[in-house]
Amino acid sequence: MLRRNWLQPVLREAVWRQQDLVKSHLMYAVREEVEVLKEQIKELIEKNSQLEQENNLLKTLASPEQLAQFQAQLQTGSPPATTQPQGTTQPPAQPASQGSGPTA
């Protein structure tokens, strides 16, 4: 019985130490994860700001008809039609030549 009373405080202290060790490891892991998440948030805020600036620029460059068409597509849920930006043209397709060289 005397031996048992002596072991209880020793075991209790060992358990507390192990709990503190686990707690410190968990806190370290949580701090690391928080830092990673803070960096991701920072990157997302920067990306969002960039996209907002791009969106505002595109709004200023779009014609009222294009804006109305886009709003209508958003309301109906249909995908936006793909069109080329104004001022860009595709070269006409080159017809295949009939002969392989000059004719005699």
N, CA, C and O of each residue as an XYZ file, in Angstrom:
416
protein
N       0.822     -1.187      0.000
C       0.000      0.000      0.000
C       0.873      1.260      0.000
O       0.574      2.240     -0.682
N       1.944      1.211      0.771
C       2.848      2.343      0.848
C       3.490      2.596     -0.508
O       3.669      3.744     -0.914
N       3.826      1.546     -1.189
C       4.439      1.656     -2.509
C       3.457      2.284     -3.510
O       3.853      3.100     -4.341
N       2.222      1.914     -3.429
C       1.199      2.449     -4.324
C       1.030      3.950     -4.117
O       0.909      4.687     -5.095
N       1.019      4.415     -2.892
C       0.885      5.843     -2.597
C       2.080      6.612     -3.140
O       1.936      7.761     -3.558
N       3.227      6.009     -3.138
C       4.435      6.665     -3.631
C       4.404      6.783     -5.156
O       4.897      7.771     -5.700
N       3.834      5.796     -5.859
C       3.810      5.787     -7.320
C       2.783      6.739     -7.912
O       2.994      7.262     -9.005
N       1.710      6.968     -7.236
C       0.652      7.815     -7.786
C       1.145      9.212     -8.142
O       0.889      9.650     -9.263
N       1.830      9.938     -7.271
C       2.309     11.269     -7.660
C       3.337     11.207     -8.802
O       3.367     12.091     -9.658
N       4.161     10.186     -8.813
C       5.159     10.051     -9.870
C       4.457      9.810    -11.211
O       4.804     10.432    -12.215
N       3.494      8.930    -11.228
C       2.747      8.655    -12.455
C       1.949      9.882    -12.891
O       1.900     10.197    -14.080
N       1.342     10.558    -11.966
C       0.562     11.759    -12.285
C       1.471     12.812    -12.930
O       1.098     13.436    -13.924
N       2.661     13.002    -12.359
C       3.611     13.966    -12.913
C       4.055     13.551    -14.317
O       4.188     14.404    -15.195
N       4.281     12.275    -14.540
C       4.684     11.783    -15.867
C       3.564     11.998    -16.882
O       3.825     12.374    -18.024
N       2.336     11.763    -16.475
C       1.195     11.978    -17.363
C       1.079     13.461    -17.693
O       0.841     13.803    -18.852
N       1.237     14.345    -16.726
C       1.168     15.790    -16.975
C       2.253     16.231    -17.952
O       2.007     17.033    -18.853
N       3.460     15.692    -17.759
C       4.552     16.044    -18.674
C       4.233     15.616    -20.101
O       4.466     16.362    -21.052
N       3.703     14.418    -20.237
C       3.351     13.933    -21.573
C       2.223     14.761    -22.179
O       2.240     15.049    -23.376
N       1.264     15.137    -21.379
C       0.189     15.987    -21.869
C       0.729     17.345    -22.309
O       0.315     17.878    -23.338
N       1.650     17.901    -21.532
C       2.255     19.172    -21.917
C       3.045     19.029    -23.219
O       3.020     19.927    -24.061
N       3.732     17.922    -23.385
C       4.493     17.682    -24.608
C       3.559     17.590    -25.818
O       3.825     18.189    -26.860
N       2.473     16.843    -25.673
C       1.493     16.724    -26.751
C       0.879     18.094    -27.056
O       0.699     18.465    -28.216
N       0.568     18.823    -26.007
C      -0.025     20.152    -26.175
C       0.930     21.080    -26.922
O       0.507     21.816    -27.813
N       2.212     21.050    -26.566
C       3.164     21.930    -27.251
C       3.338     21.530    -28.707
O       3.470     22.400    -29.568
N       3.340     20.231    -29.006
C       3.427     19.783    -30.402
C       2.196     20.222    -31.197
O       2.314     20.669    -32.338
N       1.033     20.095    -30.596
C      -0.192     20.528    -31.268
C      -0.187     22.034    -31.509
O      -0.569     22.492    -32.586
N       0.239     22.794    -30.527
C       0.283     24.248    -30.681
C       1.259     24.637    -31.788
O       0.987     25.554    -32.563
N       2.384     23.949    -31.864
C       3.358     24.229    -32.919
C       2.745     23.944    -34.293
O       2.874     24.748    -35.216
N       2.077     22.791    -34.419
C       1.445     22.434    -35.693
C       0.360     23.430    -36.064
O       0.227     23.797    -37.231
N      -0.413     23.867    -35.089
C      -1.477     24.839    -35.342
C      -0.878     26.162    -35.786
O      -1.388     26.785    -36.717
N       0.198     26.608    -35.139
C       0.848     27.866    -35.528
C       1.359     27.796    -36.960
O       1.216     28.748    -37.727
N       1.960     26.657    -37.315
C       2.435     26.494    -38.693
C       1.277     26.578    -39.683
O       1.376     27.245    -40.713
N       0.193     25.902    -39.364
C      -0.973     25.914    -40.256
C      -1.561     27.321    -40.360
O      -1.986     27.739    -41.438
N      -1.587     28.046    -39.252
C      -2.097     29.413    -39.269
C      -1.239     30.274    -40.189
O      -1.776     31.085    -40.944
N       0.068     30.116    -40.143
C       0.958     30.888    -41.015
C       0.706     30.571    -42.482
O       0.683     31.473    -43.319
N       0.519     29.293    -42.794
C       0.229     28.898    -44.170
C      -1.090     29.512    -44.626
O      -1.187     30.031    -45.738
N      -2.094     29.453    -43.774
C      -3.400     30.011    -44.122
C      -3.350     31.530    -44.264
O      -4.011     32.092    -45.136
N      -2.571     32.196    -43.414
C      -2.415     33.650    -43.543
C      -1.800     33.999    -44.890
O      -2.227     34.952    -45.542
N      -0.806     33.236    -45.305
C      -0.163     33.485    -46.600
C      -1.151     33.249    -47.741
O      -1.193     34.024    -48.697
N      -1.940     32.190    -47.645
C      -2.946     31.915    -48.677
C      -3.979     33.037    -48.729
O      -4.387     33.451    -49.814
N      -4.401     33.527    -47.581
C      -5.367     34.625    -47.538
C      -4.774     35.861    -48.191
O      -5.443     36.543    -48.968
N      -3.517     36.146    -47.876
C      -2.847     37.307    -48.462
C      -2.805     37.183    -49.984
O      -3.095     38.146    -50.694
N      -2.444     36.001    -50.486
C      -2.393     35.781    -51.936
C      -3.775     35.916    -52.568
O      -3.911     36.484    -53.651
N      -4.794     35.397    -51.895
C      -6.159     35.485    -52.428
C      -6.668     36.924    -52.439
O      -7.379     37.323    -53.361
N      -6.310     37.698    -51.429
C      -6.709     39.109    -51.399
C      -6.057     39.848    -52.552
O      -6.703     40.651    -53.225
N      -4.764     39.577    -52.783
C      -4.062     40.220    -53.898
C      -4.681     39.818    -55.235
O      -4.878     40.663    -56.108
N      -4.986     38.537    -55.395
C      -5.596     38.051    -56.635
C      -6.975     38.678    -56.831
O      -7.332     39.074    -57.941
N      -7.742     38.765    -55.755
C      -9.076     39.370    -55.821
C      -8.981     40.833    -56.247
O      -9.762     41.298    -57.077
N      -8.031     41.543    -55.679
C      -7.844     42.951    -56.037
C      -7.479     43.085    -57.513
O      -7.993     43.955    -58.216
N      -6.590     42.216    -57.967
C      -6.184     42.235    -59.375
C      -7.383     41.951    -60.287
O      -7.565     42.616    -61.306
N      -8.189     40.969    -59.917
C      -9.349     40.622    -60.732
C     -10.398     41.735    -60.715
O     -11.062     41.972    -61.724
N     -10.553     42.417    -59.577
C     -11.486     43.538    -59.518
C     -11.034     44.671    -60.434
O     -11.853     45.284    -61.119
N      -9.728     44.947    -60.445
C      -9.207     45.984    -61.332
C      -9.432     45.593    -62.794
O      -9.839     46.416    -63.614
N      -9.161     44.324    -63.103
C      -9.372     43.843    -64.473
C     -10.848     43.932    -64.845
O     -11.186     44.334    -65.959
N     -11.716     43.561    -63.928
C     -13.157     43.616    -64.171
C     -13.603     45.054    -64.436
O     -14.376     45.310    -65.358
N     -13.111     45.986    -63.623
C     -13.475     47.393    -63.818
C     -12.981     47.907    -65.165
O     -13.689     48.647    -65.848
N     -11.776     47.518    -65.546
C     -11.249     47.926    -66.839
C     -12.113     47.366    -67.968
O     -12.449     48.081    -68.912
N     -12.471     46.084    -67.867
C     -13.294     45.474    -68.910
C     -14.677     46.129    -68.983
O     -15.244     46.273    -70.066
N     -15.208     46.521    -67.839
C     -16.503     47.201    -67.836
C     -16.418     48.539    -68.564
O     -17.339     48.921    -69.286
N     -15.309     49.246    -68.370
C     -15.175     50.537    -69.038
C     -14.961     50.374    -70.538
O     -15.339     51.251    -71.315
N     -14.358     49.262    -70.953
C     -14.089     49.050    -72.375
C     -15.268     48.420    -73.118
O     -15.347     48.508    -74.343
N     -16.176     47.790    -72.388
C     -17.300     47.110    -73.029
C     -18.368     48.123    -73.446
O     -18.587     49.143    -72.792
N     -19.008     47.801    -74.543
C     -20.103     48.653    -75.000
C     -21.343     48.385    -74.140
O     -21.436     47.339    -73.499
N     -22.291     49.320    -74.125
C     -23.525     49.095    -73.366
C     -24.267     47.828    -73.827
O     -24.884     47.135    -73.018
N     -24.199     47.538    -75.129
C     -24.859     46.333    -75.641
C     -24.198     45.076    -75.082
O     -24.879     44.118    -74.716
N     -22.871     45.085    -75.019
C     -22.163     43.923    -74.476
C     -22.482     43.729    -72.999
O     -22.677     42.601    -72.547
N     -22.535     44.824    -72.250
C     -22.878     44.731    -70.829
C     -24.286     44.203    -70.633
O     -24.525     43.378    -69.751
N     -25.225     44.676    -71.453
C     -26.609     44.208    -71.348
C     -26.694     42.720    -71.684
O     -27.400     41.963    -71.016
N     -25.973     42.312    -72.718
C     -25.970     40.894    -73.103
C     -25.375     40.049    -71.983
O     -25.892     38.976    -71.672
N     -24.310     40.519    -71.390
C     -23.678     39.783    -70.297
C     -24.613     39.665    -69.102
O     -24.717     38.596    -68.501
N     -25.297     40.756    -68.749
C     -26.249     40.724    -67.635
C     -27.382     39.737    -67.913
O     -27.825     39.018    -67.017
N     -27.847     39.711    -69.165
C     -28.915     38.780    -69.529
C     -28.438     37.340    -69.396
O     -29.183     36.477    -68.932
N     -27.218     37.084    -69.796
C     -26.670     35.724    -69.681
C     -26.515     35.318    -68.224
O     -26.744     34.161    -67.872
N     -26.129     36.258    -67.380
C     -26.009     35.953    -65.956
C     -27.355     35.596    -65.356
O     -27.449     34.691    -64.527
N     -28.403     36.306    -65.772
C     -29.732     36.066    -65.222
C     -30.308     34.735    -65.697
O     -31.008     34.060    -64.941
N     -30.023     34.353    -66.937
C     -30.564     33.096    -67.455
C     -29.687     31.911    -67.089
O     -30.124     30.763    -67.168
N     -28.460     32.184    -66.692
C     -27.565     31.101    -66.320
C     -26.891     30.441    -67.504
O     -26.235     29.412    -67.347
N     -27.042     31.013    -68.680
C     -26.398     30.425    -69.849
C     -24.945     30.866    -69.893
O     -24.613     31.954    -69.421
N     -24.076     30.035    -70.454
C     -22.665     30.403    -70.527
C     -22.467     31.571    -71.477
O     -23.191     31.695    -72.464
N     -21.495     32.429    -71.191
C     -21.267     33.572    -72.074
C     -20.764     33.114    -73.429
O     -20.005     32.151    -73.544
N     -21.205     33.827    -74.447
C     -20.765     33.515    -75.805
C     -19.321     33.952    -75.945
O     -18.935     35.006    -75.440
N     -18.525     33.154    -76.624
C     -17.131     33.511    -76.813
C     -17.021     34.353    -78.061
O     -17.373     33.917    -79.158
N     -16.529     35.558    -77.883
C     -16.317     36.458    -78.999
C     -14.906     36.980    -78.923
O     -14.280     36.962    -77.864
N     -14.409     37.447    -80.049
C     -13.084     38.018    -80.054
C     -13.163     39.438    -79.539
O     -14.154     40.132    -79.767
N     -12.108     39.882    -78.834
C     -12.094     41.270    -78.382
C     -12.120     42.215    -79.567
O     -11.665     41.881    -80.661
N     -12.664     43.408    -79.328
C     -12.739     44.394    -80.395
C     -11.333     44.766    -80.838
O     -10.405     44.836    -80.032
N     -11.197     45.006    -82.154
C      -9.912     45.417    -82.677
C      -9.019     44.264    -83.101
O      -7.944     44.488    -83.656
N      -9.444     43.042    -82.851
C      -8.640     41.900    -83.282
C      -9.383     41.176    -84.376
O     -10.595     40.977    -84.293
N      -8.668     40.790    -85.379
C      -9.269     40.035    -86.469
C      -8.418     38.819    -86.735
O      -7.205     38.825    -86.528
N      -9.064     37.792    -87.191
C      -8.321     36.602    -87.573
C      -8.026     36.691    -89.058
O      -8.873     37.136    -89.832
N      -6.830     36.270    -89.467
C      -6.543     36.298    -90.901
C      -7.420     35.273    -91.616
O      -7.757     34.236    -91.045
N      -7.790     35.562    -92.868
C      -8.611     34.609    -93.599
C      -7.819     33.332    -93.844
O      -6.593     33.345    -93.945
N      -8.545     32.247    -93.934
C      -7.901     30.953    -94.174
C      -7.274     30.959    -95.567
O      -7.878     31.416    -96.538
N      -6.070     30.449    -95.639
C      -5.367     30.392    -96.917
C      -5.835     29.159    -97.684
O      -5.806     28.054    -97.143
N      -6.260     29.326    -98.921
C      -6.675     28.153    -99.694
C      -5.442     27.319   -100.035
O      -4.343     27.843   -100.216
N      -5.655     26.032   -100.114
C      -4.563     25.134   -100.471
C      -4.215     25.342   -101.932
O      -5.104     25.464   -102.775
N      -2.917     25.384   -102.238
C      -2.521     25.609   -103.630
C      -2.722     24.340   -104.438
O      -2.563     23.230   -103.930
N      -3.071     24.516   -105.690
C      -3.358     23.369   -106.548
C      -2.095     22.679   -107.009
O      -2.031     21.450   -107.042
N      -1.107     23.448   -107.358
C       0.124     22.850   -107.875
C       1.217     22.904   -106.838
O       1.105     23.608   -105.834
N       2.301     22.138   -107.091
C       3.381     22.129   -106.140
C       4.459     23.142   -106.516
O       5.392     23.352   -105.741
N       4.357     23.763   -107.662
C       5.377     24.715   -108.065
C       4.881     25.502   -109.240
O       3.699     25.438   -109.579
N       5.778     26.260   -109.881
C       5.345     27.050   -111.058
C       4.970     26.130   -112.206
O       5.528     25.047   -112.388
N       4.010     26.604   -112.962
C       3.554     25.809   -114.107
C       4.371     26.174   -115.326
O       4.840     27.306   -115.452
N       4.541     25.234   -116.211
C       5.347     25.488   -117.410
C       4.538     25.895   -118.580
O       5.087     26.140   -119.654
